[in-house]
Amino acid sequence: MYVEMKQINKKFDGFQASSNVSFGVEKGQLAALLGPSGSGKTTILRMIAGLDEPDSGDIMINGRRVNQLPGSRRGIGFVFQNYALFRYMTVADNIAFGLEVQKQDKRTIKRRVEELLELIGMQDLGKRYPHQLSGGQRQRVAFARALAPNPQLLLLDEPFAAIDAKVRRELRTWLKGMIERVGITSIFVTHDQEEALELADLIIVTNCGKVEQIGTPKEICERPESDFVKEFIDTARIWRL
Protein backbone atom coordinates (compact mmCIF):
# COMPACT_ATOMS: atom_id res chain seq x y z
CA MET A 1 0.00 0.00 0.00
CA TYR A 2 1.23 3.49 -0.80
CA VAL A 3 -0.99 5.28 1.75
CA GLU A 4 -2.16 3.59 4.94
CA MET A 5 -4.22 4.78 7.89
CA LYS A 6 -3.85 2.45 10.87
CA GLN A 7 -6.30 2.70 13.78
CA ILE A 8 -6.52 6.48 13.53
CA ASN A 9 -8.40 8.38 16.26
CA LYS A 10 -9.03 12.12 16.39
CA LYS A 11 -11.12 14.30 18.71
CA PHE A 12 -11.97 17.99 18.47
CA ASP A 13 -13.25 19.51 21.73
CA GLY A 14 -14.60 16.16 22.85
CA PHE A 15 -16.15 15.33 19.46
CA GLN A 16 -14.91 12.05 17.97
CA ALA A 17 -14.12 13.04 14.38
CA SER A 18 -12.26 9.81 13.57
CA SER A 19 -12.75 6.49 15.34
CA ASN A 20 -10.35 3.60 14.63
CA VAL A 21 -10.04 4.56 10.97
CA SER A 22 -8.03 2.07 8.92
CA PHE A 23 -7.63 1.68 5.15
CA GLY A 24 -5.00 1.48 2.44
CA VAL A 25 -4.64 2.97 -1.03
CA GLU A 26 -2.33 1.35 -3.55
CA LYS A 27 0.14 3.29 -5.67
CA GLY A 28 -1.54 4.79 -8.73
CA GLN A 29 -5.08 4.37 -7.42
CA LEU A 30 -7.74 7.09 -7.42
CA ALA A 31 -9.61 6.68 -4.12
CA ALA A 32 -12.74 8.47 -2.91
CA LEU A 33 -13.55 9.32 0.70
CA LEU A 34 -17.34 9.28 0.40
CA GLY A 35 -19.85 10.24 3.07
CA PRO A 36 -22.41 12.81 4.20
CA SER A 37 -21.45 16.13 5.79
CA GLY A 38 -19.90 15.58 9.21
CA SER A 39 -18.94 11.96 8.51
CA GLY A 40 -15.21 12.58 9.09
CA LYS A 41 -13.92 12.38 5.54
CA THR A 42 -12.30 15.84 5.43
CA THR A 43 -10.64 15.23 8.81
CA ILE A 44 -9.03 12.11 7.34
CA LEU A 45 -7.78 14.04 4.33
CA ARG A 46 -6.40 16.83 6.52
CA MET A 47 -4.50 14.32 8.67
CA ILE A 48 -2.93 12.71 5.59
CA ALA A 49 -1.94 16.20 4.43
CA GLY A 50 -0.38 17.07 7.80
CA LEU A 51 -2.86 19.87 8.51
CA ASP A 52 -4.16 17.98 11.56
CA GLU A 53 -2.42 15.39 13.71
CA PRO A 54 -4.15 12.21 14.93
CA ASP A 55 -4.48 11.57 18.66
CA SER A 56 -3.43 7.95 18.08
CA GLY A 57 -2.68 5.57 15.24
CA ASP A 58 -0.23 5.62 12.35
CA ILE A 59 -0.26 7.45 9.03
CA MET A 60 2.00 5.72 6.52
CA ILE A 61 3.06 7.08 3.13
CA ASN A 62 5.25 4.88 0.96
CA GLY A 63 6.09 2.70 3.97
CA ARG A 64 7.14 5.63 6.16
CA ARG A 65 5.33 6.79 9.30
CA VAL A 66 4.65 10.51 8.80
CA ASN A 67 2.62 11.51 11.88
CA GLN A 68 5.14 14.12 13.03
CA LEU A 69 6.45 14.97 9.58
CA PRO A 70 5.43 18.46 8.33
CA GLY A 71 3.03 18.42 5.41
CA SER A 72 5.59 20.22 3.26
CA ARG A 73 7.87 17.17 3.52
CA ARG A 74 5.29 14.49 2.75
CA GLY A 75 5.44 14.76 -1.05
CA ILE A 76 1.81 15.87 -1.27
CA GLY A 77 -0.11 18.15 -3.63
CA PHE A 78 -3.40 19.57 -2.30
CA VAL A 79 -6.35 20.91 -4.30
CA PHE A 80 -8.86 22.87 -2.21
CA GLN A 81 -12.56 23.10 -3.01
CA ASN A 82 -12.43 26.91 -3.28
CA TYR A 83 -9.34 26.76 -5.56
CA ALA A 84 -7.26 28.91 -3.10
CA LEU A 85 -5.56 30.66 -6.02
CA PHE A 86 -3.66 33.87 -5.39
CA ARG A 87 -5.90 36.47 -7.00
CA TYR A 88 -3.08 39.00 -7.46
CA MET A 89 -0.94 36.45 -9.36
CA THR A 90 -1.29 35.41 -12.98
CA VAL A 91 -2.13 31.85 -13.92
CA ALA A 92 1.54 31.16 -14.67
CA ASP A 93 2.69 32.66 -11.37
CA ASN A 94 0.12 30.62 -9.44
CA ILE A 95 1.40 27.42 -11.02
CA ALA A 96 5.01 28.44 -10.35
CA PHE A 97 4.42 29.23 -6.67
CA GLY A 98 5.40 25.84 -5.23
CA LEU A 99 8.51 25.67 -7.41
CA GLU A 100 9.61 29.09 -6.20
CA VAL A 101 9.16 27.96 -2.60
CA GLN A 102 11.49 25.05 -3.46
CA LYS A 103 13.94 27.64 -4.83
CA GLN A 104 14.08 26.04 -8.28
CA ASP A 105 15.99 27.99 -10.91
CA LYS A 106 14.04 30.27 -13.26
CA ARG A 107 14.66 28.14 -16.34
CA THR A 108 13.33 25.00 -14.63
CA ILE A 109 10.29 26.89 -13.38
CA LYS A 110 9.51 28.33 -16.81
CA ARG A 111 9.79 24.93 -18.46
CA ARG A 112 7.59 23.23 -15.84
CA VAL A 113 4.93 25.95 -16.01
CA GLU A 114 4.78 25.69 -19.81
CA GLU A 115 4.51 21.91 -19.55
CA LEU A 116 1.61 22.15 -17.09
CA LEU A 117 -0.22 24.85 -19.05
CA GLU A 118 -0.14 22.48 -22.01
CA LEU A 119 -1.29 19.57 -19.83
CA ILE A 120 -4.39 21.48 -18.67
CA GLY A 121 -5.08 22.93 -22.15
CA MET A 122 -4.48 26.57 -21.17
CA GLN A 123 -1.32 27.37 -23.11
CA ASP A 124 -2.54 30.84 -24.11
CA LEU A 125 -3.95 31.86 -20.72
CA GLY A 126 -0.81 32.04 -18.59
CA LYS A 127 -0.94 35.83 -18.29
CA ARG A 128 -4.55 35.98 -17.15
CA TYR A 129 -5.62 36.45 -13.53
CA PRO A 130 -8.03 34.15 -11.64
CA HIS A 131 -10.95 36.58 -11.87
CA GLN A 132 -10.66 36.40 -15.67
CA LEU A 133 -11.24 32.63 -15.69
CA SER A 134 -14.32 30.42 -15.45
CA GLY A 135 -14.79 28.14 -12.46
CA GLY A 136 -13.66 25.13 -14.46
CA GLN A 137 -10.54 26.94 -15.64
CA ARG A 138 -9.67 28.01 -12.09
CA GLN A 139 -9.95 24.41 -10.93
CA ARG A 140 -7.62 23.31 -13.73
CA VAL A 141 -5.08 25.90 -12.59
CA ALA A 142 -5.41 24.68 -9.00
CA PHE A 143 -4.76 21.14 -10.25
CA ALA A 144 -1.67 22.28 -12.20
CA ARG A 145 -0.32 24.22 -9.22
CA ALA A 146 -0.66 21.13 -7.01
CA LEU A 147 1.21 19.03 -9.58
CA ALA A 148 4.00 21.54 -10.21
CA PRO A 149 6.43 20.34 -7.50
CA ASN A 150 6.04 16.71 -8.72
CA PRO A 151 4.25 15.29 -5.64
CA GLN A 152 3.82 11.54 -5.24
CA LEU A 153 0.35 11.90 -3.70
CA LEU A 154 -2.49 14.21 -4.73
CA LEU A 155 -5.27 15.14 -2.28
CA LEU A 156 -8.45 16.86 -3.44
CA ASP A 157 -11.06 18.27 -1.06
CA GLU A 158 -14.50 18.38 -2.76
CA PRO A 159 -12.78 19.41 -6.02
CA PHE A 160 -16.03 20.08 -7.91
CA ALA A 161 -18.11 21.68 -5.16
CA ALA A 162 -17.59 25.27 -6.34
CA ILE A 163 -18.19 24.51 -10.02
CA ASP A 164 -21.40 25.09 -11.93
CA ALA A 165 -23.38 21.87 -12.34
CA LYS A 166 -23.42 22.06 -16.14
CA VAL A 167 -19.60 21.85 -16.38
CA ARG A 168 -19.07 19.51 -13.43
CA ARG A 169 -19.45 16.28 -15.40
CA GLU A 170 -17.08 17.48 -18.13
CA LEU A 171 -14.48 18.42 -15.52
CA ARG A 172 -14.83 15.05 -13.76
CA THR A 173 -13.97 13.26 -17.00
CA TRP A 174 -11.07 15.65 -17.60
CA LEU A 175 -9.68 15.20 -14.08
CA LYS A 176 -9.84 11.41 -14.18
CA GLY A 177 -8.05 11.44 -17.53
CA MET A 178 -5.34 13.77 -16.24
CA ILE A 179 -4.74 11.71 -13.11
CA GLU A 180 -4.46 8.53 -15.18
CA ARG A 181 -2.12 10.29 -17.61
CA VAL A 182 0.15 11.57 -14.84
CA GLY A 183 -0.09 8.27 -12.93
CA ILE A 184 -0.25 9.86 -9.50
CA THR A 185 -1.82 8.24 -6.43
CA SER A 186 -4.85 10.37 -5.55
CA ILE A 187 -7.47 10.64 -2.81
CA PHE A 188 -10.50 12.91 -3.13
CA VAL A 189 -13.25 13.84 -0.69
CA THR A 190 -16.86 13.97 -1.87
CA HIS A 191 -20.40 13.70 -0.54
CA ASP A 192 -21.65 13.01 -4.08
CA GLN A 193 -22.29 9.29 -4.56
CA GLU A 194 -22.49 9.55 -8.34
CA GLU A 195 -19.16 11.37 -8.43
CA ALA A 196 -17.44 8.67 -6.38
CA LEU A 197 -18.97 5.82 -8.38
CA GLU A 198 -17.98 7.44 -11.67
CA LEU A 199 -14.40 8.43 -10.84
CA ALA A 200 -12.92 6.22 -8.14
CA ASP A 201 -11.02 2.95 -8.37
CA LEU A 202 -11.60 2.51 -4.63
CA ILE A 203 -14.32 3.98 -2.39
CA ILE A 204 -13.98 4.45 1.38
CA VAL A 205 -17.45 5.12 2.80
CA THR A 206 -17.43 7.12 6.05
CA ASN A 207 -20.15 7.75 8.61
CA CYS A 208 -20.00 9.32 12.08
CA GLY A 209 -16.20 9.23 12.10
CA LYS A 210 -15.95 5.55 11.16
CA VAL A 211 -15.23 3.64 7.97
CA GLU A 212 -18.41 1.79 6.99
CA GLN A 213 -17.07 -0.04 3.95
CA ILE A 214 -14.12 -0.15 1.56
CA GLY A 215 -14.42 -1.49 -1.95
CA THR A 216 -14.59 -0.89 -5.67
CA PRO A 217 -17.63 0.99 -7.01
CA LYS A 218 -19.07 -2.37 -8.15
CA GLU A 219 -18.60 -3.93 -4.70
CA ILE A 220 -20.11 -0.93 -2.91
CA CYS A 221 -23.17 -0.96 -5.19
CA GLU A 222 -23.76 -4.70 -5.37
CA ARG A 223 -22.67 -5.82 -1.89
CA PRO A 224 -23.25 -3.06 0.70
CA GLU A 225 -22.03 -4.22 4.10
CA SER A 226 -24.31 -2.10 6.30
CA ASP A 227 -27.77 -0.55 6.24
CA PHE A 228 -26.16 2.88 6.08
CA VAL A 229 -24.17 2.06 2.91
CA LYS A 230 -27.20 0.43 1.26
CA GLU A 231 -29.43 3.46 1.97
CA PHE A 232 -26.72 5.95 1.00
CA ILE A 233 -26.03 4.28 -2.36
CA ASP A 234 -29.73 3.63 -3.04
CA THR A 235 -30.32 7.37 -2.60
CA ALA A 236 -27.85 8.04 -5.42
CA ARG A 237 -29.69 5.56 -7.66
CA ILE A 238 -32.99 7.32 -7.00
CA TRP A 239 -31.44 10.67 -7.93
CA ARG A 240 -30.33 9.24 -11.27
CA LEU A 241 -33.81 7.96 -12.19
N, C-alpha and C positions, 0 to 999 in steps of 0.2 A: 504493500500500500504506500502511496506517496504522501497522503495526508491521513492522519489517524487522530481521533478523539477517544481517549480512554477514561471512562468513568468520570466525566467532567461534571463538577457541581459549581454553581454560581448563585449567590444571593445578592440582592440589592435592597437595603433597608428592610431586611426580614423577608422579602419576597423571593421565593425560589424560582429564579429565571431559568436555570438549567439543573436537571436532576438526573445524575448518573447517565449522562449522554455519552454514547459510544458508537462510532461508525468509522468506516474507512473509504477513501476514494483512491482509485488506482491512477497511475500516471497516464495522462492523456484523456481522462474521462471528463465529461461535462455533467456535474451533479447539481441537483436542485434541492434546496432546503425549502420544503413546502409546508405551509400551515396557515391557520387564520391569524389575525392580528393578536399579539400577546402570547403566541405559542412558544416563543423562545428562539426562533430561527435567526433573527438579527443578532441576538446576544452571542450565538454560536459563531456567526461570521466575524463579529468584532473580536472575539477571543482568538480566532485563527489569525486575524490581522494584527494582533498585538495591541488593539485599542482598549481591551479589557483583559484582566487576568483572572483565571479561574481560582476558586477557593481551594479546590482539590482536583486531582486527576492530571493526566498528561496530554499535552498537545505535541504531536510528532509530525514533522515535515521532512520527507526524504530520510527517514530513519533517525532523525535528530530531535531530541526533546527541546522545545523552543519556549517553554513557559516564561522564562525570565529574559528571553532574547528580545531586544527592541524590534518593533515592527519593521523598521527601516533595514534590518539585517536578516529578514526572513525570506527575501527573494520574492516578494509579493507585489502585485499590481492591484489597485483597488478602484472600482468604478462605482461612484455614488449615485443614488437615484435622482438627485437634483443637479447632476453633472459636476458641480463644484469647480467650474472653469473660472479662471481669473478674467474678469470682464474687461480689465484694462490692458490685457495682453492679446495679441493677435492669435489666430489659430496656430500658426507655426511656433510662436513663443510658448503657448500653452503646452504643446507637444514636447517642446525642448526642455521644459522646466525640470523634470526629473534628471535629465542628462547633465544639466548645469549644476544641479545639487551634487551630482557625482564628480563634478569638475572634469568632465570630458572636454577634449579639445574642440575648437570651433568647427574644424573640418569634419570631425566625426559626428558632431551634433547636426550639422547641415545635411550630411548624407543620410543620417537616420531619420530626420524629419521628412526629407523628400521621399524616402522609402515608405514611411508610414502614411503620408498624404496620398501616395499612389495606392497603398493597400486599402484605404478607406474611400477611395474614389473622389478625393477632394484636392486634386493636384493644383487647381487654379484658385483655391480659396484660402491659401495660407496667410494672406495679408488681411483677411477679414477679421472682425471682432465678433465675440459670441452673440451680441445682440443683433448682428446682421445674419444670423443663421436660423434655420428652422430647428424645432426640437429634435428631430431625427439627426440632423447634421451635428448638433451640439453633442448628442450622445455618441456619435461616431468619433468626434474629437476626443471626448472623455476616454473612449476605448483606446484610441491611438496613444494618448498621453500615458495611460496605464501600462501599455506595452513597450513604450520607448526604452526604459532601462533594461529590457530583456528579462522580465521576471520569469520564474519557473511555475508560479501559481497565480491565477487571476481570480479575484473575488469581486462579485457584482451584487450590490444591494438594491433589489427591486429596479433593475436597469431600465424597465419600460414604463414605470409608474407615472413619469412626468410627460409622457409622449401621447399625443393625440391618438385616439383609438383607430382612426382610419389608416395610420402609418405604422401602427404597432406590429401588425402581422408581418409586414414587409421587413421591418427592422429585425424581428425575431429570426426570420430566414437568413438575413444578411449576417447577423451576429453568429449564428450557429455555423454558417459557412466559413466565416473568418476564424473562429476558434479551431475548427477542424483544419483549416489551411495552416494556421500557425502551429498547431499541435500542442497547445498549452493546457495543462490541467486547470480546470475551472470549476468554481462553485458559485451558484447564484441563489439569492433569496427571492421567493415569490409567494404570494397568497393566491395566485391565479392557477387553478388546477390545469386548465387547458394549456397554459404556457409551459408548465412543468412537463406535462405529458407529451407535448410537441417537441420540446427542445432537449430534454435531459436523457443521458444514458442511464443515470442512476437517480432515484428519488428518495429523499430522506424526509418522511412525514413527521412533523412535530406537533405536539399538543400539550399545553399546560407545562412546558418546560421539559417534556420527555420525548424520546423518539418512539413513535407508534409503530412504524414499519420502515424497512429499507428494502428497495427492490427496483427492478427495471419498470418502466411504464406499463408493460404488459403484465408483470406480476402484481403490481399495485392495483390495476384495474380488474384483473381476473381472479386474484386470490387475496383480497383484503384480509388482514389478520386481526382486525378489531372492528367493533361497531362504528367507532369514530371514523376510521379510514373508509369503510363502506359508505357511510352517509356523506362524507366529505367528497368522495369521488363521484358518487351518484348525483350529487348536487351539480357537479360540472357537466355530467351527461344531460341533465335536464336543461341546463342553460343552452346547450348546443342544439336541442330539439326545436 
